[in-house]
Amino acid sequence: MFLLFVKGMSAYGQDLTFYKVDTTASKLLWKCDKHNGLFKLEKGGVVVENKAVIDGLFFININSLKDLDMNVKQFGTAVLIFENTLKNEFLEAKKYPNAFFRIEEIKSLEKDKYTIIGDLTMHGITNCISFDADIIFKGNKIYFKSEKFTIDRTDWGVYRMSPKRPYPDDENNWTVPDNVDITIDMVLVKDVE
């Protein structure tokens, strides 16, 4: 899919530049109920024409999920158990190891601030989402940081412990809120190849 995206750049014209995600400096931050953490971006990039982002595709590694609010020294293996529960029971990472976000449209709001509209594919389901983000060009890099936005995990079929549809095998009737707050924080580097 990513190679098709890069090859598809030729459909836009000659004056295009590709910026690749710096995977060491980029992350997707999440918060749900009392917990927060991150996912790593596995690969991706944006197409730029005349200093404007016109397209983009990003791969999120579901197995990279980390919890940031529990200290391993204090909670020990409970942190790993919690992370594995989220990855395997909620997000079914073995079946759906990646989520994808494809930019479909960008609307300028003011200098360096945009509304991003695109398709988020997660858990085998694609939905259109939108959020505002700062996109700043500096040297050979682009700094992309979204404002916090909220998704409902059940829109992507993630129903584990949802108040909407609790699992019958859950004897404690525990639920986890459906809303997840997301912030995307990326650094992209100009591709010189």
N, C-alpha and C positions, 0 to 999 in steps of 0.2 A: 504494500500500500504506500509506504513512504517513497520507494523508488518511483512508483507511478506518479506521485505528487511532484517529485523533483523533475522527472521527465516532462511532465505536463506544463512546466514553466514556459516551454517553447511556444505554447499557445497564446501567451500574452504579448510577445514582441521582443525586440532586441535589448532595450534599455532596462534590463532587470538585474537585480542583485539578490542573491540568496544569503540569508543570515541563519546560521545553525545555532540550535540551543546549546549553551554551555551547561552540560549536565551536572558539572560539579558546583555550579553557582545558582542552579534553578530548582524550584520546588513548588509543589502545590500544598498549601496549608489547609487543614480542615479542623473544624470544631463541632462537636455534637454533645449536647448535654454538658457533663462536667469534664469531658475529655477533649484533648486537642492533640494534633500531630501533623505528620506530613507524608506525602508521597514524593518520590523522585521522578523527574522527567527522564525517560529513557532515550528519546531522540526527538527530532522535530526541527522546525524552522519556519521562517516567513519569507515571502517574496516581496521585494521592495521595488517600487517604481517612482522615480522623482522624489525620493525621501518620504514616501508614503507606503505603509504596509498595505498590500492589496490581497494577500492570501496567506494562509498558514495552516500547519498541521502539527499536532503534538501527541506524543505517545506517553502515557502515564503508566508506570510499572506498579501494578497492584501489590506485588510481593514486596515492594520496598516500603510498605506502610510502617510507620513508626509512631508510637505514642510519645508525646513530649511532656506530659504533666505528671507522670509517675517516675519517681527516682528508682533506678535499679537497685541501688544500695539499700534503700528503704523497703522496697516491695519485692525484691529478688525475682524469682522465676514467675511471679504473678504477672509481671509486665509482658514477658514472652508469651504466656498463656493468653493474656488479653489480646495481644497483637495477632496471634495465630487464630484466635476466635473471630476477630474482625475479618482477617484475610480469608479464612477457609469456610466459616459458617455463614458470615454475612455476605461477603463479596465473591465467594466461590472462586478464589484465585487460580486454582488448578484448571478450572474450566474456562475462566475469563482472565487470563494473566495481564491483559492490558486494557486500559480505557483510552479513547482517542478523542481529541477535540479538533474539529476542522472549522476554521474561520470562513464564514460565508459572506459577511458584509461588515464594513467598518464605517461608522458615521462620525465625522469630526464634530466635537462639541465646542472646544476652544483650544488654544495653543497646548499641544502635547496631551490633550485629554480626548478620549474617544469612547463611543459605545461599540462594543464588540458583539456581533451576533454570529452564532455558529451552532454546529451540531456536536453534542456530547454523546458518544457511544460508550456505554458501560453496562456490564452484566448482560451483553447481547442485545441491548435496547438503545435506540437512538432518539434523542429529544433535542429540540432547539432550545438554546438558552441565550441570554444576553446579560452583559455586565459592562460597567464602565472601567476604563483602565487608562493609566498614564503610559504613553509610549514616547521615550526620549532617546534621540540619536545623539551619541557622544563618541567621536572618533570612529573606530571600526566596530563599535558595539551599539546594540539597542537594549535599553532598560525598559522592561515591560512589567508593570505592576498593576494588578486589578484592585478595585475596591472590593470589600467583602460583599459576596452575594450568597444567596441561599438556594439550595436545591432540596427537593423532597425525594429522598432515596427510593420511596415506593414507586415513583414515576419510572424508575429503572428496574423494577421488579425485585428490589431488595426489601423483603418483607420480614426477615428474621426479627422477632421480638417487637414488631411494629404494633402500636396501639390499634391500627386499622385491621390487622389480621394476626393476632397472636398465634403462635404455634401450639397445637394441641398437646405436644409432649412437654411443654413448659409448666411444671407443677407449681412453680412459684408465682405465676402470672406476672413476671417481670416484663417491663416494656422499655424500649429505647426510643426516644423521640425520632420522628421521621425527618425533621429538618436538619440539614448539615450546612454549616457556613463554610465557604470556600474563599481563599485568596490565592491568586496565582502570582508568583514572583519569579521572573525569568531574566536571564542575561543571554542575549544572542550575539554571536560573533560573525562578522562578515566572512563569507566563504571565499577564499582566494583561489580555489581550484578552477 
